[in-house]
Amino acid sequence: MDKISITICGDGGCEDSYTVTRNVDGHPYVLSITNTAGQEEYRGLWSISTLNSDAFLLVYDITNPSSVEPLDYFMDMIHMGTDQRVESDQQLRELGKKSGDVGHIFVPPPIKIVTGNKCDLNDDRVVTSRDRLEYARKHGCGFMETSAHETVNIEGTFTHLVRRIVEARL
C-alpha cells in the first residue's frame, strides 16, 4: 500500500499522531496523520519532524478570528521546509549524476489545504470564506470548510488530499 504523511496544523486542538487506511479510487493508502494544532511548545521542533510531510492541513476556526493568525507562521514553516526539500533534491540529483546513479526519485512539494473548521456553526461565523479562499489562492493552497463535530467534508478533504498527492507524484 502507498503511504502518505499528512500534518494538521493551526490554532487549537491537541497534538496527536495516528495511522488510518483509506481507499481512494479503488486503491488503498496508509495515511500517517500528525495533528500538531495548538501545541505552542511543539512549534520549535515542528519543521524538523514534519519536513517530509506529503501534505498539510492548515486549520482555523470560522468562529474565532485569532485562529487565523498562526496560519502565517505555519505557512512560513512549510515554505522553508519546501525550499530545503528542493535544495536537498537538487543535491541528490547532482550526486546521482556524478556517480552514475539515476535512481533518485523526485519528491514533489507538499500539498496544502487551508481548512475552516466548525462550518456547522455558520451563524457564529466571524471569518469569511471569501477572505480565507483569497488567502489560500495567494499561497497556492486548496480550500475547504469542514466540521469535525458534524463530520462535514472530513472524508472529502482527505480524499482530495490523496488525489492531489498521487497526481503530484506522477
C-alpha positions in Angstrom: 0.0 0.0 0.0 1.1 3.6 -0.7 2.0 5.6 2.4 1.1 9.3 2.7 2.0 11.6 5.5 -0.2 14.4 6.5 0.4 17.1 9.1 -2.5 19.1 10.6 -1.5 22.5 12.0 -3.3 25.6 13.3 -4.6 27.0 16.5 -6.5 24.8 18.9 -6.9 21.0 19.1 -4.3 18.7 20.6 -1.1 17.0 19.4 -1.8 13.5 18.2 -0.5 11.0 15.8 -2.3 8.1 14.2 -2.4 5.9 11.1 -5.5 5.1 9.1 -6.1 3.2 5.9 -8.4 4.8 3.3 -9.5 3.5 -0.1 -9.4 6.3 -2.7 -10.5 5.5 -6.3 -10.2 1.8 -5.6 -6.6 1.9 -4.2 -5.7 1.5 -0.5 -3.5 4.2 1.1 -2.0 4.3 4.6 -2.4 7.8 5.9 0.1 8.7 8.7 -1.5 11.8 10.3 0.2 14.1 12.8 -2.0 16.7 14.4 0.2 19.5 15.9 -2.6 22.0 16.2 -2.4 24.2 19.3 0.8 22.9 20.6 2.9 26.0 21.2 5.7 24.0 22.8 5.8 21.8 19.7 6.4 24.6 17.3 10.2 24.7 17.9 10.5 21.1 16.6 7.8 21.5 14.0 9.9 21.9 10.9 12.2 19.1 11.8 9.5 16.5 12.4 7.2 17.5 9.6 9.7 18.4 6.9 8.9 15.5 4.7 5.1 15.5 5.0 3.3 15.0 1.8 0.5 17.3 2.8 -0.5 20.0 5.3 -4.0 21.0 6.5 -3.8 24.5 7.9 -6.8 24.6 10.1 -8.6 27.6 11.6 -11.9 28.1 13.4 -14.5 30.1 11.5 -15.9 31.4 14.8 -12.6 32.7 16.1 -10.7 35.4 14.3 -7.5 34.9 16.3 -7.3 31.4 15.0 -6.2 32.6 11.5 -3.1 34.3 12.9 -1.0 31.2 13.3 -1.6 30.2 9.7 1.1 32.7 8.6 3.6 31.0 10.9 2.9 27.6 9.6 2.8 28.7 6.0 6.3 30.2 6.5 7.5 27.0 8.1 6.1 25.0 5.2 7.8 27.3 2.6 11.1 27.0 4.4 10.7 23.2 4.5 9.8 23.1 0.9 12.9 25.2 0.0 15.1 22.8 2.0 13.4 19.9 0.2 14.1 21.3 -3.2 17.7 22.1 -2.3 18.2 18.5 -1.0 16.6 17.1 -4.1 18.9 19.1 -6.3 22.0 18.0 -4.3 20.9 14.3 -4.6 20.4 14.7 -8.3 23.9 16.1 -8.7 25.4 13.4 -6.7 23.5 10.8 -8.7 24.8 12.3 -12.0 28.3 12.2 -10.7 28.1 8.6 -9.5 26.1 7.4 -12.5 23.2 6.5 -10.2 20.0 7.7 -11.9 17.7 6.0 -9.4 16.8 9.2 -7.4 13.1 9.8 -7.2 11.9 13.4 -7.3 10.0 14.4 -4.1 7.2 16.9 -5.1 6.4 19.9 -2.9 3.8 19.3 -0.3 0.1 19.7 -1.0 -1.5 22.4 1.2 -5.2 23.0 2.1 -6.5 25.9 4.2 -9.3 24.4 6.2 -12.0 26.3 8.0 -13.4 24.1 10.8 -16.7 24.4 12.6 -18.8 25.2 9.5 -21.7 23.7 11.4 -21.6 26.9 13.4 -22.2 29.2 10.4 -24.5 31.5 12.5 -21.5 32.3 14.7 -19.1 32.8 11.8 -16.7 35.7 12.0 -14.1 34.6 9.5 -15.4 34.8 6.0 -15.0 32.0 3.4 -14.0 34.6 0.8 -11.2 36.0 2.9 -9.7 32.6 3.6 -10.2 31.5 -0.1 -8.2 34.5 -1.2 -5.5 33.7 1.4 -5.4 30.1 0.1 -5.1 31.2 -3.5 -2.3 33.6 -2.6 -0.3 30.8 -1.1 -1.1 28.2 -3.7 -3.3 26.1 -1.5 -6.6 24.4 -1.8 -9.5 25.5 0.4 -12.2 23.5 2.3 -14.6 24.1 5.1 -15.3 21.3 7.5 -17.0 20.3 10.7 -15.3 17.8 12.9 -18.4 17.8 15.1 -20.8 17.0 12.3 -18.2 15.2 10.1 -18.8 17.5 7.2 -16.2 17.4 4.4 -13.8 15.4 6.6 -13.6 12.3 4.3 -13.8 14.6 1.2 -10.8 16.6 2.4 -8.7 13.6 2.9 -9.8 12.1 -0.4 -8.9 15.4 -2.2 -5.5 15.4 -0.5 -4.7 11.8 -1.5 -5.7 12.5 -5.1 -3.6 15.7 -5.3 -0.6 13.8 -3.7 -0.9 10.9 -6.2 -1.1 13.4 -9.1 2.0 15.3 -7.8 4.0 12.1 -7.5 3.4 11.2 -11.2 
